[in-house]
Amino acid sequence: MRLCRFCRSCEKIHFCRLSGEACFIIDVWWGENGRSNKLLNVSYLNGYILLWTVYGLLGNATCEFFINVMDMIDVCDQRYLVDMISSLRVVPVVVVDEVELAQSLGEALVAGGLPIAEVTFRTDAAMGAMEVLASRGDILVGAGTVTTVDQVKEARESGAKFVVSPGFHREVVEYCLANEMLVLPGVSSASDIALAMEYGLKNVKFFPAEASGGVGLLKALSAPYQSVKFVPTGGIHAGNVRDYLSLDSVLACGGSWMVERSLVNDGKFEEIAKLTREVVELVK
């Protein structure tokens, strides 16, 4: 799929979203001798595409550029990260037991059209898996099951761009805020949400979603806290994900049904890619 194109009329490279064309992203620099092969002025970046190839006539040659958006986005660019998560709609929650499996897992997610992964700190391979996935450049990597500041530091060093916690761990939230890293702490009650708001947070994880009361409870909690967006996780599957996503208060849903631990460990990456494609189609 061609994600960018060189426009002869305006002499700019157009950045295309997954659905429809967005505004220009890169100006082509003009020098004394006409068009140059320098690309300047990254003027807009909304993060819908993580990696793309640009083809354009520069001078008399057709040049090819590989632009890795994730290299452009710092963890401080939280607005872009939130936009990415929102546009993808579903965040695969992954448990990786062997670092060697991470590369194939990444390929499967990208092939399925869902270039994002929340790698949980539930195994010793978590850091290594994050490093492998982040180094690809075409996957937005987050760290899940983060309960300590040390894990936040490890996640950041491994290339993770955001942090997800099962509960409201004050020290984790405070460290992330101090270091301008996107954090999604777990909440399941009005008191939890109120605490998150005291910290100035606008995005949180609703966990465990189904066990806490599901869509009904989330609707009730959202009513008095309309400025807060939720990422329901826990018990989410193909049969109920659209129910959650139908709520205006839901940013995206976290789920593992397309990346079950057994599928990863058994090397069934074609099946993972197939399930991922089904997810993408389901939540359009």
SVG drawing of the C-alpha trace seen along z (x, -y; Angstrom):
<svg xmlns="http://www.w3.org/2000/svg" viewBox="-25 -30 47 55">
<polyline fill="none" stroke="black" stroke-width="0.4" points="0.0,0.0 1.4,-3.4 1.2,-5.6 2.8,-8.8 3.0,-10.4 4.9,-13.2 2.5,-15.9 3.7,-17.6 1.3,-20.5 2.4,-21.7 5.8,-20.0 5.2,-18.5 5.1,-15.0 1.6,-14.1 1.1,-12.0 -1.8,-9.6 -3.8,-8.3 -5.1,-4.8 -8.4,-6.2 -8.3,-9.2 -5.5,-11.7 -4.3,-14.0 -2.4,-17.2 1.1,-17.6 3.9,-16.4 7.2,-17.2 8.2,-20.1 10.7,-19.6 13.5,-22.0 14.2,-24.2 17.8,-25.3 19.4,-27.4 19.6,-24.4 16.0,-23.3 14.7,-20.5 17.2,-19.1 17.2,-15.7 17.0,-17.4 13.8,-16.8 13.0,-19.5 10.2,-20.9 8.3,-18.1 5.3,-20.3 2.6,-17.9 2.7,-14.5 -0.5,-12.8 1.0,-9.3 -1.5,-7.2 1.3,-5.5 4.4,-4.4 6.6,-3.6 6.2,-4.4 8.2,-4.7 8.2,-8.0 8.8,-8.0 9.3,-11.3 11.1,-13.0 14.0,-14.9 16.2,-16.5 16.2,-14.1 16.1,-10.9 13.4,-9.0 14.4,-8.6 13.1,-6.4 13.1,-7.4 12.2,-5.3 10.8,-7.5 10.4,-6.0 7.9,-8.1 8.7,-6.4 12.2,-7.9 10.6,-11.3 8.2,-10.9 9.7,-11.4 7.9,-9.9 7.1,-13.5 4.8,-13.8 1.8,-12.4 -0.8,-13.9 0.4,-12.0 0.7,-8.8 -2.9,-9.1 -4.0,-9.8 -2.2,-6.7 -3.8,-4.5 -7.2,-6.0 -6.9,-5.5 -5.9,-1.8 -8.8,-1.2 -7.4,2.1 -4.2,2.6 -2.9,6.2 -1.8,7.2 1.1,9.5 3.0,12.0 6.3,13.0 8.2,15.9 11.1,15.9 12.8,12.9 13.4,14.9 9.6,14.9 9.3,11.1 10.4,10.5 7.9,12.9 5.2,11.6 5.9,8.1 5.7,9.2 2.4,10.9 0.9,7.7 2.0,5.5 0.8,8.0 -2.6,8.0 -2.8,4.2 -2.4,3.6 1.1,2.1 0.9,1.7 1.7,4.0 1.5,3.7 4.2,6.0 3.5,7.0 6.1,7.3 5.1,10.8 8.1,12.6 11.9,12.2 11.7,11.8 9.6,8.6 12.5,6.1 14.1,7.9 10.9,8.3 10.2,4.6 13.7,3.8 13.1,6.1 9.7,4.7 10.8,1.1 13.9,1.5 11.6,2.6 10.4,-1.0 6.9,-0.1 5.3,0.8 4.1,-1.4 5.4,0.4 4.0,-0.1 4.9,1.6 2.1,3.3 1.7,4.6 4.0,1.8 4.0,1.5 7.3,0.0 9.4,-3.0 12.3,-0.7 10.0,1.0 9.2,-2.4 12.9,-3.1 13.5,0.3 10.6,-0.1 11.8,-3.5 15.3,-2.2 13.8,0.6 12.0,-1.7 8.5,-1.7 6.6,-4.9 3.8,-4.5 3.2,-2.7 0.1,-0.8 -0.5,0.2 -3.1,2.6 -3.9,0.2 -3.2,-3.3 0.5,-3.1 1.2,-6.6 5.0,-6.4 4.7,-5.1 2.3,-7.9 4.4,-10.6 7.6,-9.4 5.9,-9.3 4.4,-12.7 7.8,-14.1 9.5,-12.6 6.6,-13.4 5.9,-9.8 2.4,-8.7 0.9,-6.6 -2.4,-4.8 -3.0,-3.7 -5.7,-1.2 -9.0,-2.4 -12.2,-0.6 -14.2,-3.0 -15.2,-6.7 -12.6,-7.2 -9.9,-5.9 -10.9,-8.2 -11.1,-11.2 -7.5,-10.4 -6.4,-10.2 -8.0,-13.6 -6.1,-15.1 -2.9,-14.2 -4.2,-15.8 -4.7,-12.6 -7.2,-12.4 -6.6,-8.9 -6.8,-5.8 -7.1,-2.0 -10.4,-0.5 -9.4,2.8 -10.5,5.5 -13.2,4.4 -15.6,7.3 -15.1,8.5 -15.6,4.9 -19.0,4.5 -18.4,4.2 -20.0,1.8 -22.8,1.0 -20.4,-0.2 -18.2,-2.1 -21.3,-4.0 -22.1,-4.9 -18.6,-6.0 -18.3,-8.0 -21.3,-10.1 -19.9,-12.3 -16.3,-12.2 -16.8,-13.2 -13.3,-14.6 -11.7,-11.2 -11.1,-8.6 -10.8,-4.9 -8.9,-1.9 -11.0,1.1 -8.9,4.2 -9.7,7.6 -12.2,9.9 -12.4,8.1 -12.9,10.3 -14.4,10.3 -17.9,10.7 -17.9,7.5 -15.2,5.2 -17.6,3.3 -19.9,2.7 -17.1,0.9 -15.9,-1.0 -19.4,-2.3 -19.0,-4.4 -17.7,-8.0 -15.6,-7.7 -13.6,-4.8 -10.2,-5.7 -9.4,-2.1 -9.7,1.5 -6.9,3.7 -7.2,7.4 -5.2,10.6 -7.5,12.9 -5.5,12.3 -2.2,12.8 -2.9,15.6 0.2,16.7 -0.1,20.3 -0.3,19.0 2.9,17.0 4.7,19.9 3.6,22.4 4.9,20.1 1.4,19.8 2.2,16.4 0.1,16.9 -2.9,17.5 -2.0,14.4 -1.9,12.3 -5.3,13.8 -6.9,13.0 -5.4,9.5 -6.8,8.8 -10.2,10.0 -9.9,7.6 -9.1,4.7 -12.1,5.5 -14.4,5.9 -13.6,2.5 -13.7,0.4"/>
</svg>
